[in-house]
């Protein structure tokens, strides 16, 4: 991680709008949620496969979604696995 610029890696590509997906973070100017990007990647999809399935996004958008998720985990209070499991995930 040395030398990596972790500030605002996603600021221009991730947005929220209370009228789109009830305000979930999305790829800007789309209805594609960060959550969907993470689910795709967690299912083993490559960034190329995500872009192929959703051609109106770019590989940079996929990376922005991952950077956003990393920043949220870095900045928000720690959540235990047990707590996540207790909400039915």
C-alpha positions, 0 to 999 in steps of 0.5 A, spaced: 500 500 500 506 504 500 505 510 495 498 508 494 493 515 494 487 512 498 484 519 498 478 520 494 479 514 489 472 514 488 469 521 489 467 522 482 465 515 480 460 514 486 454 517 488 448 517 492 441 519 491 435 518 495 430 517 489 435 511 486 435 505 490 433 508 496 439 512 497 444 506 496 451 508 493 451 507 486 456 508 480 455 515 478 449 516 473 447 509 473 442 505 477 448 500 478 449 499 486 456 498 489 453 493 493 452 489 486 459 490 484 461 487 490 456 481 490 459 480 483 466 480 485 465 476 491 462 471 486 468 470 482 467 475 477 473 479 474 472 486 473 472 485 465 466 480 466 462 486 470 464 491 465 461 486 459 455 484 463 454 492 465 457 495 459 455 502 461 460 502 466 468 502 466 473 498 469 475 504 473 468 504 476 469 497 478 475 499 482 472 505 485 466 501 488 472 497 491 475 503 493 469 506 496 468 499 500 475 499 503 474 506 505 467 505 508 471 499 512 477 504 514 473 509 516 466 506 520 466 503 526 468 496 526 462 491 525 463 484 528 461 478 523 456 475 529 453 482 528 452 482 521 450 474 521 445 476 526 441 481 521 440 475 517 445 476 512 
